[in-house]
Amino acid sequence: MLLNKIQAQLDFHQKNLKEKTRRKYIEPPFSVLDTKLKSWQERRNIWYQLGIQSELGRGKEYTGYNSFGDWIIQKGWTEKGSFVGQEKKLKTSIFDPVLCELMYEWFCPKNGAVLDPFAGGSVRGIVSSALDRPYLGIDLNEYQIVSNRQQAKQILKKKIPKWIIGDSETVLDKINKKFDFIFSCPPYFNLEVYTNEEEDLSNMSDENFVNKYHSIIQKSVSKLKENSFAAFVVGEVRNKNGFYKKLVYHTIDGFEKAGCNFYNDIILLRPVANAAMRIPTQFPNRRKVVRIHQNILIFYKGEKQENIGDRFEFTKSTTKYHNSGDHEP
């Protein structure tokens, strides 16, 4: 079976990494993760051998890239879009499977259930199930979910992730189950338009977006077990006047209002790719730096921090937990 072969390759790759820390944790658990590193790219290529095609559910009408290499959808455009004054045939990217692997291994116990209120493509679900974490994803885009299910059946054969078509704000009210981890990547306001549904956050005004976003976060957290983690991958986008809309802030605010503590802030460095081409249009006249990272915001539901690692087999440590003033524990 292909999945068994890939899992064997992943194990072999990890055991043969040069640094002891990487052999234990896959990547060092630092506050910066660099997707450009050779070890990261090697591991991502192994995952890609599964044949994950998360972009298949996004339809055929794209306008171009956003800041992170994803499709922006808008009617009336073909697969050739205008980008920095040039006509280019666009290539899509998919959510990084290595990032998924790290988040599940670091923050979700083995066999722990994963909730994804902004499911989007298939990657987070397929990787979760491949790593023995039952997954539930919710998304408004029926075409995307149908594609996800088809891919999962082809790749996994069994232990299929569960995807629900619908509005998370409504669907979460009907779910009685508790989860061990929340992992998602929400819409970046209206940077990308995903569907024409009125309930879609990407179709809303900024004020309505924040209100509904906070509601979905609150309902998601209500389904999270005590002493468990949540992780959202977010970035910043600018309004029509060129100022940040503060998605990072609104995410932190939403989780804290829902009763979680802000626990870790990780910078995810992305390939420079076309970023250099944006410098002439962003920096000389307006002094806007070109953004080449995303924020991985980690939250913790609960107050008890001692022995958190006991739930994670490969991260157990005999080091006694301590909190020494200004130093991080």
C-alpha positions in Angstrom: 0.0 0.0 0.0 1.3 3.4 -1.0 0.6 5.0 2.4 2.7 2.3 4.2 5.5 3.0 1.8 5.3 6.7 2.4 5.2 6.3 6.2 8.3 4.1 6.0 10.1 6.8 4.0 9.1 9.4 6.5 10.5 7.3 9.4 13.7 6.6 7.5 14.1 10.3 6.7 13.6 11.3 10.3 16.0 8.7 11.7 18.7 9.8 9.3 18.5 13.5 10.0 21.9 14.9 11.1 20.8 16.8 14.2 19.6 15.0 17.3 16.8 17.6 17.8 15.5 17.0 14.3 15.6 13.2 14.8 13.4 13.6 17.8 11.0 16.4 16.8 11.4 16.4 12.9 12.2 20.1 13.1 13.5 22.0 16.1 10.6 23.4 18.1 11.8 27.0 17.7 9.7 30.1 17.2 10.7 30.2 13.5 10.1 27.4 11.0 11.8 27.7 7.7 10.1 25.9 4.8 13.1 26.6 2.6 15.4 24.3 4.4 16.6 21.1 2.6 15.3 18.8 5.3 11.8 20.4 5.1 11.7 20.2 1.3 12.8 16.6 1.3 10.1 15.7 3.7 7.5 17.6 1.9 8.4 15.8 -1.4 7.9 12.5 0.4 4.4 13.5 1.4 3.6 14.7 -2.1 4.2 11.2 -3.3 0.8 10.3 -1.8 -0.7 12.3 -4.7 -2.5 14.9 -2.7 -4.2 17.4 -5.1 -5.8 19.9 -2.7 -6.2 22.4 -5.6 -8.7 20.3 -7.5 -11.6 21.5 -5.4 -11.0 25.2 -6.2 -12.7 25.4 -9.5 -11.3 26.7 -12.8 -11.6 30.5 -12.6 -8.6 32.2 -10.9 -7.3 35.7 -11.0 -3.8 35.2 -9.6 -1.7 34.6 -6.5 -2.2 36.0 -3.1 0.9 36.7 -1.0 1.4 33.0 -0.2 1.0 31.4 -3.6 -2.7 30.4 -3.3 -5.3 31.0 -5.9 -7.6 34.0 -5.8 -11.0 33.2 -7.3 -13.1 35.6 -9.3 -15.5 35.0 -12.2 -14.6 35.9 -15.7 -10.9 35.2 -15.5 -9.1 32.4 -17.2 -6.1 30.4 -15.9 -3.8 33.1 -17.3 -3.9 36.1 -15.0 -2.2 39.5 -14.8 0.6 39.6 -12.3 3.0 42.6 -12.0 2.3 43.6 -15.6 3.0 40.2 -17.0 0.8 37.4 -18.3 1.7 34.2 -16.6 0.3 30.7 -16.5 -0.5 30.3 -12.8 0.5 27.4 -10.6 -1.4 26.7 -7.4 0.1 25.7 -4.1 -1.4 23.4 -1.4 -1.3 23.6 2.3 2.1 22.3 3.5 1.9 18.7 4.7 5.1 19.0 6.8 3.5 21.8 8.7 0.4 19.6 9.3 2.7 16.8 10.5 4.5 19.1 12.9 1.3 20.5 14.4 -0.2 17.1 14.9 2.9 15.5 16.4 3.7 18.5 18.6 0.2 19.5 19.8 -2.2 16.6 19.3 -1.8 13.3 21.2 -1.7 10.1 19.3 -5.3 9.0 18.3 -6.5 12.5 19.3 -9.5 13.9 17.4 -8.9 17.0 15.2 -11.4 19.7 14.5 -10.9 22.0 11.5 -13.7 24.7 11.2 -12.3 26.2 7.9 -11.3 23.0 6.2 -10.7 24.1 2.6 -8.5 21.5 0.7 -7.7 17.9 1.6 -4.2 18.2 3.0 -5.0 18.7 6.7 -7.5 15.9 6.7 -5.4 13.4 4.8 -2.3 14.0 6.9 -4.3 13.8 10.1 -5.8 10.5 9.2 -2.4 9.2 8.0 -1.0 10.0 11.4 -3.8 8.2 13.2 -5.7 11.3 14.3 -9.4 11.2 13.4 -10.3 14.4 11.6 -13.5 16.4 11.2 -13.4 19.3 8.7 -16.2 21.8 8.0 -16.5 23.9 4.8 -19.1 25.7 2.8 -17.7 24.7 -0.6 -19.5 21.6 -1.7 -17.3 21.1 -4.7 -14.2 21.3 -2.5 -15.5 18.7 0.0 -16.6 16.3 -2.7 -13.1 16.5 -4.2 -11.5 16.0 -0.7 -13.5 12.9 -0.1 -12.6 11.4 -3.5 -8.9 12.1 -2.9 -9.0 10.6 0.6 -10.6 7.4 -0.6 -8.0 7.0 -3.3 -5.0 7.7 -1.0 -6.0 6.3 2.4 -8.4 3.5 1.5 -9.5 3.4 5.1 -9.4 5.7 8.1 -11.1 8.3 5.9 -11.3 11.9 7.3 -14.8 13.2 7.8 -15.8 16.4 6.0 -19.1 18.2 6.5 -20.6 20.6 4.0 -22.0 23.7 5.7 -21.5 26.8 7.7 -19.3 26.1 10.8 -21.3 28.6 12.9 -24.4 26.4 12.4 -22.8 22.9 12.1 -20.8 23.3 15.3 -24.1 23.7 17.3 -25.0 20.2 16.2 -21.8 18.5 17.2 -21.7 16.8 20.6 -18.2 15.4 20.4 -15.2 16.8 22.1 -11.8 17.2 20.3 -8.2 17.0 21.3 -6.9 19.6 18.9 -8.2 22.5 16.7 -6.2 23.1 13.6 -7.3 25.5 10.8 -6.4 28.2 8.3 -9.3 30.8 8.1 -10.1 33.1 5.2 -7.9 36.3 5.1 -10.9 38.6 5.1 -11.9 39.0 1.4 -8.4 38.5 -0.1 -9.7 35.3 -1.7 -13.3 34.7 -2.5 -14.1 31.0 -2.0 -17.8 30.8 -2.7 -20.8 32.9 -3.4 -22.6 31.8 -0.2 -23.8 34.7 2.0 -22.4 32.8 5.0 -18.9 32.8 3.5 -16.6 35.0 5.6 -14.8 36.0 2.4 -18.0 37.7 1.1 -18.5 39.9 4.2 -17.6 43.4 5.3 -14.7 43.5 7.7 -17.0 44.2 10.7 -19.3 41.2 9.9 -16.2 39.1 9.2 -14.8 39.7 12.7 -18.1 39.1 14.4 -18.8 35.8 12.6 -15.1 34.8 12.9 -15.2 35.2 16.7 -18.4 33.3 16.9 -16.9 30.3 15.0 -13.8 30.4 17.2 -15.9 30.5 20.4 -18.0 27.5 19.2 -14.9 25.6 18.1 -13.3 26.1 21.5 -16.4 24.9 23.3 -15.8 21.6 21.5 -12.2 21.4 22.6 -11.2 19.3 25.6 -9.7 20.9 28.7 -5.9 21.2 28.7 -5.7 20.9 24.9 -4.3 23.0 22.1 -5.6 25.0 19.1 -3.5 26.3 16.2 -4.5 28.8 13.5 -2.3 29.6 10.5 -2.9 33.3 9.6 -1.3 36.2 7.9 -2.0 39.9 7.4 -3.8 41.6 4.6 -4.2 45.3 3.8 -7.3 47.3 3.4 -8.0 49.7 0.4 -6.0 52.4 2.2 -3.0 50.1 2.5 -3.2 49.5 6.3 -3.3 46.1 7.9 -6.7 44.6 8.9 -5.1 43.0 11.9 -6.2 39.4 11.3 -3.5 38.2 13.7 -4.9 40.5 16.5 -8.5 39.5 15.8 -7.5 35.8 16.0 -5.8 36.2 19.3 -8.7 38.3 20.6 -11.2 35.7 19.5 -9.5 32.8 21.2 -8.9 34.7 24.4 -12.6 35.8 24.6 -13.4 32.1 24.1 -11.4 31.2 27.2 -8.1 30.1 25.7 -4.6 31.4 26.6 -2.2 32.6 23.9 0.6 30.1 24.2 3.0 30.1 21.3 3.6 32.4 18.3 5.5 30.7 15.5 6.8 32.4 12.3 6.5 30.3 9.2 9.0 31.4 6.6 7.9 30.9 3.0 9.9 30.7 -0.2 10.7 34.1 -1.6 9.4 33.0 -5.0 7.8 36.1 -6.6 8.3 38.3 -3.6 11.3 40.1 -5.1 9.1 41.1 -8.0 6.8 43.0 -5.7 9.5 45.1 -4.1 9.4 47.9 -6.8 5.6 48.3 -6.5 5.5 48.1 -2.6 8.6 49.6 -1.1 10.2 52.5 -2.9 7.2 54.9 -2.7 5.2 53.5 0.1 7.8 51.7 2.3 5.6 48.6 2.6 7.9 45.6 3.2 7.1 42.5 1.3 5.6 39.9 3.6 7.2 36.4 3.2 5.9 34.7 6.4 2.7 33.6 8.1 1.9 33.4 11.8 1.1 30.1 13.5 -0.8 31.1 16.6 -1.0 28.4 19.3 -3.6 28.6 22.1 -4.1 26.5 25.2 -7.5 25.7 26.8 -6.9 25.3 30.5 -4.7 26.5 33.3 -2.8 23.3 34.2 0.6 23.3 32.4 2.5 20.7 34.4 3.1 17.4 32.6 1.5 18.5 29.3 4.2 16.5 27.5 2.9 13.2 29.1 0.2 13.1 26.4 2.8 13.2 23.6 4.8 10.0 23.4 7.8 11.2 21.5 8.2 14.4 23.5 8.3 13.1 27.0 11.0 14.7 29.2 12.3 14.2 32.6 13.0 17.9 32.9 10.9 19.4 35.7 8.6 22.2 34.6 9.4 25.6 36.1 8.4 29.1 35.6 11.2 31.5 36.5 9.9 35.1 36.2 10.6 36.7 32.8 12.1 33.5 31.4 9.9 31.3 29.3 9.1 27.9 30.9 
